[in-house]
Amino acid sequence: MTDKQYYVKDNKFIIKFNDKEYVIPKPFTNCYFGADPTKMMTIFNRFSDETFSQSARIPAFAVAIYDTTIGAEASEDYDLMNKGREWFQKNFTDAYYTLLD
């Protein structure tokens, strides 16, 4: 294994974060994960307002997949939206319930 934060193995794009390997499925491999894909970011539930606020701290690569998932919902690409939701359910369960459920 390599010391990089991400690599390709057996034709799979993998990001290492907190001693775990996350397989990034296509088409999310086309997302821009930023200069530091493991940088922690705080994302607020899109339905938060002055009376209700929820947030999750997730790495930049998960933020990119979250943004793509929300964009897929807005453009009515439900296959892509569900693929993103399923990835979150598997890989960032708490963030899924905070941001997407």
C-alpha positions, 0 to 999 in steps of 0.5 A, a space after each residue: 500500500 502507498 502513503 498517498 491519501 488516494 490510489 487506484 487498485 484493481 481498477 477501483 479509486 480508493 481514498 484512505 481516511 482515518 485508517 479506513 479505505 473508502 471505495 469511490 464508485 463511478 461516476 463519483 470518481 469524476 468529482 473534484 475532491 479538492 487539494 486535500 480530500 481528507 480535510 474535515 468540513 462542516 456541512 449543514 442540513 439544507 433544511 436548517 433554519 433559525 429554529 432548527 440546525 443540524 450539521 455533520 463534519 465529513 471529509 472533503 471527498 464526502 462533501 463532493 459526493 454529497 454535493 453531487 447527490 444533492 445536484 442529482 436530486 435537483 436535476 431529477 437524476 434519481 439513479 445518481 441520487 440513490 447511488 450517492 445516498 446508498 454510498 453515504 448509508 454505507 460509509 458515513 451513516 451518521 452524516 447520512 441521517 443528519 444530511 440526507 435522510 
